[in-house]
Amino acid sequence: MDLLDCNGPPGREFCHRTLPISKKLHKRGSLPLAMKALVVSAALSLALSLVAAGIGGPIQGPMIPPSYKVTDDQSKQLLELMTKELKFVEGSFINEYISQTFNGTSAQIARFIALVKETKAWEVTVIFRDLGNAKAGLQISSGEDRGKLALVVNSGREDFLLKDFAAFLPGAEPVAK
C-alpha cells in the first residue's frame, strides 16, 4: 500500500513512493518517535565522544596559565617576559591541561621563575629534569587545579649555570633583593 508523493512545479514534478503513515507525519511536520530517539542518541554519542577524546590542539604563542589570583598587571609582566626574553618553542592543550615550552638563557629562565613565584598566584613547583631537547629550556605545565603550576627546567643543557637556579633548589634560602 504505497502512495505516490509528488513535489515540484507542474510538468517538473519529482515523485517518490511513501508509506501512508510517513506521509501523514510528513504533512503534520512531526518526526516519528523512533526518529526522534535516533537523532537524540546520535547527538548524545557525538557529545560523549568529544568529552572522552578530549578537546585539544596546539597553542600558537605564549599564554599565562589559568589562575584565580593573578592580577592584570602581573599577567602583563609575565607575558612581556615570556615574549621579550624567552623564545616560545611549542605548546599544546588537552581539555584544561596546558603545556608550553620556552627557550632562553639560564638567567632569563631564572628571572621568569622568580617573577612567577613573586605573584603568589600559583603554588609553584620547580623541577630539574634532562628534557633531552636542546631547544627546550623551560617547560610550563598547568592542569585542572588553577592554583598549581609546574616549571620544569632542562637540567641537561650544558649552557645552563646552576648558580642561576640556586634559589629554586630544594632547601635553598630565599634570595634577598
C-alpha positions as CSV (number, residue, x, y, z in Angstrom):
1,M,0.0,0.0,0.0
2,D,2.5,2.6,-1.1
3,L,1.4,6.1,-2.0
4,L,2.9,8.3,-4.7
5,D,4.2,11.6,-3.2
6,C,5.0,14.3,-5.9
7,N,6.6,17.6,-5.3
8,G,7.7,20.4,-7.7
9,P,6.0,22.6,-10.3
10,P,3.6,21.0,-12.8
11,G,5.5,19.2,-15.6
12,R,8.6,19.0,-13.5
13,E,7.3,17.1,-10.5
14,F,9.6,14.8,-8.5
15,C,7.7,11.8,-7.3
16,H,8.6,9.0,-4.9
17,R,6.8,6.3,-3.1
18,T,5.9,6.6,0.6
19,L,4.2,4.6,3.2
20,P,0.8,6.1,4.3
21,I,2.0,6.7,7.9
22,S,5.1,8.6,6.9
23,K,3.0,10.8,4.5
24,K,0.7,11.8,7.4
25,L,3.6,12.6,9.7
26,H,5.5,14.4,7.0
27,K,2.5,16.7,6.3
28,R,2.0,17.4,10.0
29,G,5.7,18.4,10.3
30,S,6.4,15.9,13.1
31,L,9.0,13.2,13.3
32,P,8.1,9.7,14.4
33,L,9.2,8.9,18.0
34,A,11.7,6.3,16.7
35,M,13.3,9.0,14.5
36,K,13.5,11.5,17.5
37,A,15.1,8.8,19.6
38,L,17.7,8.1,16.8
39,V,18.5,11.8,16.4
40,V,18.9,12.3,20.2
41,S,21.1,9.2,20.6
42,A,23.3,10.3,17.7
43,A,23.8,13.7,19.2
44,L,24.5,12.3,22.7
45,S,27.0,9.8,21.2
46,L,28.8,12.6,19.4
47,A,28.9,14.8,22.6
48,L,30.2,12.0,24.8
49,S,32.9,11.0,22.3
50,L,34.2,14.6,22.2
51,V,34.3,14.6,26.0
52,A,36.0,11.2,26.2
53,A,38.5,12.0,23.5
54,G,39.2,15.5,24.9
55,I,39.3,18.8,23.1
56,G,42.9,19.8,22.4
57,G,45.4,21.1,20.0
58,P,48.5,23.3,19.6
59,I,49.0,26.7,21.2
60,Q,50.2,29.3,18.7
61,G,52.1,31.5,21.2
62,P,52.8,32.1,24.9
63,M,49.9,32.3,27.3
64,I,49.5,32.9,31.0
65,P,48.4,29.7,32.8
66,P,45.0,30.0,34.3
67,S,44.8,31.3,37.9
68,Y,42.1,32.8,40.0
69,K,44.6,35.0,41.9
70,V,46.8,36.6,39.1
71,T,46.1,40.3,38.6
72,D,46.0,42.1,35.2
73,D,49.3,43.8,36.0
74,Q,51.0,40.5,36.9
75,S,49.7,38.9,33.7
76,K,51.1,41.8,31.6
77,Q,54.5,41.5,33.4
78,L,54.7,37.7,32.9
79,L,53.5,37.9,29.3
80,E,56.0,40.6,28.5
81,L,58.8,38.5,29.9
82,M,57.6,35.4,28.1
83,T,57.5,37.3,24.7
84,K,60.5,39.5,25.0
85,E,63.1,37.5,26.9
86,L,62.1,33.9,26.4
87,K,61.5,32.3,23.0
88,F,58.3,30.3,22.6
89,V,59.2,26.9,21.2
90,E,55.9,25.0,21.3
91,G,52.7,24.5,23.2
92,S,49.6,22.3,23.4
93,F,46.5,21.8,25.4
94,I,44.0,19.0,26.0
95,N,40.9,20.0,27.9
96,E,42.3,22.0,30.9
97,Y,45.8,20.7,30.7
98,I,48.3,23.2,29.2
99,S,52.0,22.6,28.3
100,Q,54.3,25.2,26.9
101,T,58.0,25.0,26.1
102,F,60.3,28.0,26.1
103,N,64.0,28.6,25.3
104,G,66.3,31.2,26.9
105,T,69.4,31.6,28.9
106,S,69.6,30.3,32.5
107,A,69.5,33.9,33.8
108,Q,66.3,34.7,31.7
109,I,64.6,31.5,32.9
110,A,65.6,32.1,36.5
111,R,64.1,35.7,36.2
112,F,60.8,34.2,34.9
113,I,60.6,31.6,37.7
114,A,61.3,34.3,40.3
115,L,58.5,36.5,38.8
116,V,56.0,33.7,38.8
117,K,56.8,32.9,42.4
118,E,56.5,36.6,43.4
119,T,53.0,36.8,42.0
120,K,51.8,34.2,44.6
121,A,49.1,33.4,42.1
122,W,50.1,29.7,42.0
123,E,51.7,27.1,44.2
124,V,54.8,26.7,42.1
125,T,56.9,23.5,41.9
126,V,60.3,23.8,40.2
127,I,61.6,20.6,38.8
128,F,65.0,20.0,37.3
129,R,65.0,17.3,34.6
130,D,67.0,16.4,31.5
131,L,64.4,17.1,28.7
132,G,66.8,15.8,26.1
133,N,65.9,18.7,23.8
134,A,68.4,21.5,23.2
135,K,65.7,23.9,22.2
136,A,63.8,23.4,25.5
137,G,65.0,25.5,28.4
138,L,61.8,25.6,30.4
139,Q,58.5,23.7,30.3
140,I,55.4,25.1,31.9
141,S,52.7,22.7,32.9
142,S,49.3,23.5,34.4
143,G,46.2,21.4,34.9
144,E,42.8,21.3,36.3
145,D,43.9,22.9,39.6
146,R,44.3,26.6,38.7
147,G,46.3,27.1,41.9
148,K,49.2,24.8,40.9
149,L,52.0,25.2,38.3
150,A,54.9,23.0,37.5
151,L,58.0,24.7,36.0
152,V,60.4,22.1,34.6
153,V,64.0,23.4,34.0
154,N,66.0,21.4,31.4
155,S,69.0,20.4,33.6
156,G,70.6,18.6,30.6
157,R,71.6,21.8,28.9
158,E,75.3,22.4,29.1
159,D,74.9,26.2,28.8
160,F,72.7,26.4,32.0
161,L,74.5,27.6,35.1
162,L,73.5,26.1,38.4
163,K,74.2,29.3,40.2
164,D,71.3,31.0,38.3
165,F,68.9,28.4,39.8
166,A,70.3,28.2,43.3
167,A,67.3,30.0,44.8
168,F,65.0,27.3,43.5
169,L,66.9,24.2,44.6
170,P,65.4,22.2,47.5
171,G,66.4,23.6,50.9
172,A,67.6,26.9,49.4
173,E,67.1,30.1,51.4
174,P,65.1,32.8,49.8
175,V,67.3,35.3,48.0
176,A,67.0,38.9,49.2
177,K,66.6,41.6,46.6
